[in-house]
Amino acid sequence: MKWRRVLRGYLRASFHIALVVLPLWGLIAGGSLGVRIASAAGALLALGLLVRAAFIYIAGFDLLMRVPWRGPARGGRMAITFDDGPNGAHTSEVLRLLEAYDAKATFFVIGQNAEHEPALVREIEARGHAVGSHTYSHVKLNEVPRATALDEIERGHRALLATGVADSKLFRAPHGQKTFAVFRHLRRRGLRLLAWTAGARIAELLLPGR
């Protein structure tokens, strides 16, 4: 259920923040040299774990800023992306609306869906939109073994190319969740991992009643 996922997210975040705060409190509180050294070491270790968790669970987080998550602040433009398709009539309606407003977007497609509707994937490209891969079956790449995660990436990319579209080298991780192993594999394969600035739920808050 949605509320359980939200609760797990808050508990996870609270746990990692506590790992940093508690050793820092011990360092500030003072004590013997040994206690201060242990507290400092604990704080550094906890900070490393916090950065690791942020990399995994925050779609655009990377200390070296290698994961694009927003475009230039100026220019009055935005990049529109759609995940998880193609979805039959729903995708066709999205394409119709984009054409009505002379807008272009990027579609990150699931391999299984691409296999079921290859003509629709080709139509997306034919209408001038970019197409990227989104794994084969939309598993969270941080919740499966490394071999499974890499296979999901490869199978999804092969399924996309099998439809006949050009290889854009674009990839988006399901839910934005990634691991260091996944990121290294994508870079070796020449696939560019993309995140996002605001999702559909944020848009609903910003545009009530739309």
Protein Blocks (a to p, Z undefined) as FASTA:
>chain_A
ZZlmmmmmmmmmmmmmmmmmmmmmmmmngpafklmmmmmmmmmmmmmmmmmmmmmmmmkl
cfklpacfbdcfbhoiacdddehiaehjlmmmmmmmmmmnopacdddddfklmmmmmmlm
mmmmmnopacddebjnopafklccfklmmmmmmmmmmmmmmnopacehpacdehhiacfk
lmmmmmmnopacdddfbdfklmmmmmghZZ
